[in-house]
């Protein structure tokens, strides 16, 4: 199968520009989650008749990723990653503009299902393109940068999006999001992303979805990033959601706001430095193990602000190295697309299951039970990577 490296006729300055533009476009994909998450109470007020259905406004996007993540990786290679990215951005922009027009709850929920398709196209194509464009010597940094897109987008939505909603309403935020997506779709049309595509994957039958999944999850290279990502997302979202009540009130707002930012700091500082001396699997195992130690500390000292910030920092090591692992373990672009699709699937699964499962355990076994589950999942993440590494070497 054809391998894809940094295009030889592309200067590093142009490569850096394209990576930055794709990352900025990716913020729009993260905002497809964030614009609902950070304004959830406002949305519930707009649809008082919604009741429990309002919860689906957030989760429907994730359900699409769980169902179609692997398929998206294969189809993205067929369509072409450039078309996949630009199409996902354009479709996402259109949906945000429609949402800004004021929809019934049923129509709004339907738009969120479609938005899940847009989101999936972007999160499969963008990291695949970044891995193609970035030169070997700073590809690890580029992939780590991509791994920050969710944290950065959520912070921007809190700092800029919420004030906009307070002044002009939720429709204004949807309109602004649509403009962001449309602008970057147009920019990426005109900057001419590299058009070279990998050879088409082996023929597959869409009716046999199980075959597609088995092809990836039986491979210790294709599945590695996705397997680790399941344990990471399970813990990241649930801990950021359930730890705040344990933090002393005087420190709560500051600590909660800083935890996602600490994950970005961790990935872009210590994470990038470690990637100079070891592979992404090693950095990920260190991230899981160090986070497990922090969780053990939080078990003994519930809500300690310093430990909460340390938790964000150490999880950042897993966050950045997870995306870097895909091009390190998979040379062919079709394989990278498949691996990114699997990451989208397991990431959405972890995001969907983490908080309710952790909450259910906490209801039965209390705070200690939640911390025990988090500790177990983190250690399983490290062990899974070591087992897959041994399988690759066999």
C-alpha positions as CSV (number, residue, x, y, z in Angstrom):
1,X,0.0,0.0,0.0
2,X,1.3,3.5,-0.8
3,X,2.9,5.4,2.0
4,X,2.4,9.1,2.6
5,X,5.1,11.4,4.0
6,X,5.5,15.1,4.1
7,X,5.3,16.4,0.5
8,X,8.8,17.0,-0.7
9,X,8.0,20.2,-2.6
10,X,6.3,21.8,0.4
11,X,8.3,24.3,2.6
12,X,8.2,23.9,6.3
13,X,6.6,27.4,6.6
14,X,3.7,26.4,4.3
15,X,3.4,23.1,6.2
16,X,3.1,25.0,9.5
17,X,0.5,27.3,8.0
18,X,-1.6,24.4,6.8
19,X,-1.4,22.6,10.1
20,X,-2.4,25.7,12.0
21,X,-5.4,26.2,9.6
22,X,-6.6,22.6,10.0
23,X,-6.2,23.0,13.8
24,X,-8.3,26.2,13.8
25,X,-10.9,24.4,11.7
26,X,-10.9,21.6,14.2
27,X,-11.9,24.0,16.9
28,X,-15.2,24.2,15.1
29,X,-15.6,20.5,15.3
30,X,-15.0,20.5,19.1
31,X,-17.5,23.4,19.4
32,X,-20.2,21.1,17.9
33,X,-20.0,19.4,21.4
34,X,-19.1,22.5,23.4
35,X,-21.8,24.9,22.1
36,X,-24.4,22.6,23.7
37,X,-22.3,21.5,26.8
38,X,-21.5,25.0,28.0
39,X,-25.0,26.4,27.3
40,X,-27.0,23.4,28.4
41,X,-29.1,25.2,31.0
42,X,-29.9,28.0,28.4
43,X,-31.0,25.3,25.9
44,X,-33.2,23.6,28.5
45,X,-34.9,27.0,29.1
46,X,-35.6,27.4,25.4
47,X,-37.3,24.0,25.3
48,X,-39.1,23.6,28.7
49,X,-41.3,20.9,27.3
50,X,-38.3,18.8,26.4
51,X,-37.7,17.1,29.7
52,X,-35.3,14.2,29.5
53,X,-35.1,14.6,25.7
54,X,-32.9,17.6,26.1
55,X,-30.1,15.3,27.2
56,X,-30.1,13.9,23.7
57,X,-29.1,17.3,22.3
58,X,-25.6,16.6,23.5
59,X,-25.4,12.8,23.2
60,X,-26.8,12.3,19.7
61,X,-23.5,13.6,18.2
62,X,-21.6,11.0,20.1
63,X,-24.0,8.2,19.2
64,X,-23.2,8.8,15.5
65,X,-19.5,8.5,16.2
66,X,-20.0,5.2,18.1
67,X,-22.1,3.7,15.3
68,X,-20.1,5.0,12.3
69,X,-16.6,5.9,13.5
70,X,-14.9,2.9,11.9
71,X,-16.9,3.2,8.7
72,X,-16.0,6.9,8.5
73,X,-12.3,6.0,8.4
74,X,-12.8,3.7,5.4
75,X,-15.2,6.0,3.5
76,X,-12.9,9.0,4.2
77,X,-10.1,7.3,2.3
78,X,-12.4,6.6,-0.6
79,X,-13.8,10.2,-0.8
80,X,-10.4,11.8,-0.2
81,X,-9.3,13.5,3.1
82,X,-9.3,17.0,1.6
83,X,-12.9,16.6,0.4
84,X,-13.9,14.9,3.6
85,X,-12.6,17.8,5.8
86,X,-14.0,20.6,3.6
87,X,-17.3,18.8,3.2
88,X,-17.6,18.2,6.9
89,X,-16.9,21.9,7.7
90,X,-19.4,23.2,5.0
91,X,-22.1,20.8,6.1
92,X,-21.5,21.7,9.8
93,X,-21.7,25.4,8.9
94,X,-25.1,24.9,7.1
95,X,-26.5,23.0,10.1
96,X,-25.4,25.7,12.6
97,X,-27.1,28.4,10.4
98,X,-30.3,26.3,10.4
99,X,-30.1,25.9,14.2
100,X,-29.8,29.6,14.5
101,X,-33.1,30.1,12.8
102,X,-35.0,28.7,15.7
103,X,-36.2,25.1,15.4
104,X,-38.7,22.9,17.2
105,X,-37.2,20.5,19.6
106,X,-37.7,17.6,17.2
107,X,-36.1,19.4,14.3
108,X,-33.2,20.5,16.6
109,X,-32.5,17.0,17.7
110,X,-32.6,15.8,14.0
111,X,-30.1,18.5,13.2
112,X,-27.8,17.2,15.9
113,X,-27.8,13.7,14.4
114,X,-26.7,15.2,11.1
115,X,-24.2,17.3,12.9
116,X,-22.7,14.1,14.2
117,X,-21.9,13.1,10.6
118,X,-20.2,16.5,10.0
119,X,-18.2,16.1,13.3
120,X,-17.1,12.6,12.3
121,X,-15.9,13.7,8.9
122,X,-13.7,16.4,10.4
123,X,-12.2,14.4,13.3
124,X,-11.2,11.6,10.9
125,X,-9.9,13.8,8.1
126,X,-8.1,16.5,10.1
127,X,-5.5,14.4,12.0
128,X,-4.9,12.3,8.9
129,X,-4.1,15.4,6.9
130,X,-1.9,16.9,9.6
131,X,0.1,13.6,9.7
132,X,0.5,13.8,6.0
133,X,1.6,17.5,5.9
134,X,3.8,17.8,9.0
135,X,7.6,17.1,8.4
136,X,9.0,14.1,10.3
137,X,11.0,16.2,12.7
138,X,8.0,18.0,14.2
139,X,5.1,15.7,13.4
140,X,4.9,14.7,17.1
141,X,4.4,18.3,18.0
142,X,1.8,18.8,15.3
143,X,-0.2,15.7,16.4
144,X,0.0,16.8,20.0
145,X,-1.3,20.3,19.0
146,X,-4.2,18.6,17.3
147,X,-4.9,16.8,20.6
148,X,-5.6,20.1,22.3
149,X,-8.5,21.1,20.0
150,X,-11.2,20.1,22.4
151,X,-9.8,21.8,25.5
152,X,-9.0,25.0,23.7
153,X,-12.5,25.1,22.1
154,X,-14.2,24.6,25.4
155,X,-12.2,27.3,27.0
156,X,-13.0,29.8,24.2
157,X,-16.7,29.0,24.5
158,X,-16.6,29.7,28.2
159,X,-14.6,32.9,27.8
160,X,-16.3,34.3,24.6
161,X,-19.3,32.1,23.8
162,X,-21.1,32.5,27.1
163,X,-20.8,36.3,27.2
164,X,-22.2,36.3,23.6
165,X,-25.2,34.2,24.7
166,X,-25.8,36.6,27.6
167,X,-25.9,39.6,25.3
168,X,-27.5,38.2,22.1
169,X,-29.0,34.8,22.9
170,X,-28.2,31.2,22.0
171,X,-29.0,31.7,18.3
172,X,-26.1,34.2,18.1
173,X,-23.7,31.6,19.3
174,X,-25.0,29.1,16.7
175,X,-24.7,31.8,14.0
176,X,-21.1,32.6,15.1
177,X,-20.2,28.9,15.0
178,X,-21.6,28.5,11.5
179,X,-19.6,31.5,10.3
180,X,-16.4,30.0,11.9
181,X,-17.0,26.7,10.1
182,X,-17.9,28.4,6.8
183,X,-14.8,30.7,6.8
184,X,-12.4,27.8,7.4
185,X,-14.1,25.7,4.8
186,X,-13.5,28.4,2.3
187,X,-10.0,29.1,3.4
188,X,-9.1,25.4,3.1
189,X,-10.6,25.4,-0.4
190,X,-8.3,28.2,-1.6
191,X,-5.0,27.3,0.2
192,X,-4.9,24.0,-1.8
193,X,-4.3,21.3,0.7
194,X,-2.1,18.5,-0.8
195,X,-4.4,16.3,-2.9
196,X,-2.4,13.1,-3.0
197,X,-4.4,10.2,-1.6
198,X,-3.5,6.8,-0.4
199,X,-4.4,3.7,-2.4
200,X,-8.0,2.6,-1.8
201,X,-8.5,0.2,1.0
202,X,-9.4,-3.4,0.3
203,X,-13.0,-3.7,-1.0
204,X,-15.6,-4.0,1.7
205,X,-19.3,-4.4,1.9
206,X,-21.2,-1.8,3.9
207,X,-23.7,-4.5,4.8
208,X,-21.0,-6.4,6.7
209,X,-20.0,-3.7,9.3
210,X,-18.7,-6.3,11.6
211,X,-16.0,-7.2,9.1
212,X,-14.7,-3.6,9.1
213,X,-14.5,-3.5,12.9
214,X,-12.7,-6.9,13.1
215,X,-10.1,-5.8,10.6
216,X,-9.1,-2.9,12.9
217,X,-9.6,-4.3,16.4
218,X,-7.7,-7.5,15.5
219,X,-4.7,-5.4,14.5
220,X,-2.4,-4.3,17.4
221,X,-1.2,-1.4,15.3
222,X,-4.5,-0.1,13.9
223,X,-6.4,-0.5,17.2
224,X,-3.7,0.7,19.6
225,X,-4.6,4.4,19.8
226,X,-8.3,3.6,19.9
227,X,-8.0,1.2,22.7
228,X,-6.1,3.6,24.9
229,X,-8.5,6.4,23.9
230,X,-11.4,4.5,25.4
231,X,-9.8,4.4,28.8
232,X,-8.7,8.1,28.5
233,X,-12.1,9.5,27.5
234,X,-13.9,7.4,30.1
235,X,-11.8,9.0,32.9
236,X,-11.3,12.5,31.5
237,X,-14.9,13.5,31.1
238,X,-16.2,11.8,34.2
239,X,-13.5,13.1,36.5
240,X,-13.9,16.7,35.3
241,X,-17.6,16.3,35.8
242,X,-17.7,14.6,39.2
243,X,-14.7,16.0,41.0
244,X,-15.8,19.6,41.3
245,X,-18.2,19.1,44.3
246,X,-15.3,17.7,46.3
247,X,-13.1,20.8,45.7
248,X,-13.3,23.4,48.5
249,X,-15.7,26.2,47.4
250,X,-13.1,28.9,47.6
251,X,-10.9,27.1,45.1
252,X,-13.6,25.4,43.0
253,X,-14.2,27.9,40.2
254,X,-10.5,28.5,39.6
255,X,-9.6,24.8,39.7
256,X,-12.4,23.6,37.4
257,X,-11.5,26.3,34.9
258,X,-7.8,25.4,35.0
259,X,-8.1,21.6,34.8
260,X,-8.7,21.4,31.0
261,X,-6.0,24.1,30.4
262,X,-3.5,22.0,32.5
263,X,-4.1,19.1,30.2
264,X,-3.1,21.3,27.2
265,X,0.0,22.5,29.1
266,X,0.9,19.0,30.0
267,X,0.6,17.7,26.4
268,X,2.5,20.7,24.8
269,X,5.3,20.9,27.4
270,X,6.3,17.6,29.1
271,X,4.5,15.6,26.4
272,X,6.3,17.1,23.5
273,X,9.6,16.9,25.4
274,X,9.1,13.2,26.1
275,X,8.3,12.5,22.5
276,X,11.8,13.6,21.6
277,X,13.2,10.6,23.5
278,X,10.6,7.9,23.3
279,X,7.7,6.7,21.2
280,X,4.1,7.7,21.7
281,X,3.2,4.4,23.4
282,X,5.8,5.0,26.1
283,X,4.5,8.5,26.7
284,X,1.0,7.2,26.9
285,X,1.9,4.6,29.4
286,X,3.7,7.2,31.6
287,X,0.6,9.4,31.3
288,X,-1.7,6.6,32.5
289,X,0.6,5.5,35.3
290,X,1.2,9.1,36.6
291,X,-2.5,9.9,36.4
292,X,-3.2,6.7,38.4
293,X,-0.9,8.0,41.1
294,X,-2.7,11.3,41.2
295,X,-6.0,9.6,41.4
296,X,-4.7,7.6,44.4
297,X,-3.8,10.9,46.0
298,X,-7.3,12.3,45.3
299,X,-8.7,9.1,46.9
300,X,-6.8,9.9,50.1
301,X,-7.3,13.7,49.9
302,X,-10.6,14.3,48.2
303,X,-10.8,17.5,46.1
304,X,-7.3,18.8,46.8
305,X,-6.9,21.6,44.3
306,X,-3.2,20.9,43.6
307,X,-3.9,17.3,42.9
308,X,-6.9,18.2,40.6
309,X,-4.6,20.5,38.6
310,X,-2.0,17.7,38.5
311,X,-4.7,15.3,37.2
312,X,-5.3,17.6,34.2
313,X,-1.6,17.8,33.6
314,X,-0.9,14.1,33.6
315,X,-4.0,13.3,31.5
316,X,-2.6,15.8,28.9
317,X,0.3,13.3,28.3
318,X,-2.2,10.7,27.2
319,X,-4.1,13.2,25.2
320,X,-1.2,14.4,23.0
321,X,0.5,11.1,22.6
322,X,-2.7,9.4,21.6
323,X,-2.9,11.2,18.3
324,X,0.8,11.0,17.7
325,X,0.6,7.2,18.0
326,X,-1.5,6.9,14.9
327,X,1.1,8.0,12.3
328,X,3.9,6.3,14.4
329,X,2.3,2.9,14.2
330,X,0.7,3.2,10.8
331,X,2.7,4.3,7.7
332,X,-0.1,4.1,5.1
333,X,-2.6,6.9,5.0
334,X,-5.5,4.5,4.6
335,X,-4.4,2.8,7.8
336,X,-4.1,6.2,9.6
337,X,-7.6,7.1,8.5
338,X,-8.9,3.8,9.8
339,X,-7.1,4.3,13.1
340,X,-8.5,7.8,13.5
341,X,-12.0,6.5,12.7
342,X,-11.6,3.9,15.5
343,X,-10.4,6.6,17.9
344,X,-13.5,8.6,17.1
345,X,-15.6,5.6,17.9
346,X,-14.0,4.6,21.2
347,X,-13.7,8.3,22.2
348,X,-17.4,8.8,21.8
349,X,-18.0,5.5,23.6
350,X,-15.8,6.6,26.5
351,X,-17.4,10.1,26.6
352,X,-20.9,8.5,26.6
353,X,-20.3,5.9,29.2
354,X,-17.8,7.5,31.6
355,X,-20.0,9.9,33.6
356,X,-23.1,7.7,34.0
357,X,-21.1,4.6,34.9
358,X,-18.9,6.5,37.4
359,X,-22.0,8.2,38.9
360,X,-23.7,4.9,39.3
361,X,-20.7,3.4,41.1
362,X,-20.6,6.5,43.3
363,X,-24.2,6.1,44.2
364,X,-23.6,2.5,45.4
365,X,-20.0,2.8,46.7
366,X,-19.5,6.5,47.4
367,X,-16.5,8.7,46.5
368,X,-14.0,5.9,47.2
369,X,-15.8,3.6,44.8
370,X,-15.6,6.2,42.0
371,X,-11.9,6.7,42.6
372,X,-11.3,3.0,42.7
373,X,-13.0,2.7,39.3
374,X,-11.0,5.5,37.9
375,X,-7.8,4.0,39.2
376,X,-8.7,0.6,37.6
377,X,-9.5,2.1,34.2
378,X,-6.2,4.1,34.1
379,X,-4.2,1.0,35.0
380,X,-6.1,-1.0,32.4
381,X,-5.3,1.7,29.8
382,X,-1.5,1.3,30.6
383,X,-1.7,-2.5,30.6
384,X,-3.6,-2.6,27.3
385,X,-0.9,-0.6,25.6
386,X,1.8,-2.8,27.0
387,X,0.0,-5.9,25.8
388,X,-0.6,-4.5,22.3
389,X,3.1,-3.5,22.1
390,X,4.1,-7.0,23.0
391,X,1.8,-8.3,20.3
392,X,3.4,-6.0,17.7
393,X,6.8,-7.2,18.6
394,X,5.8,-10.9,18.5
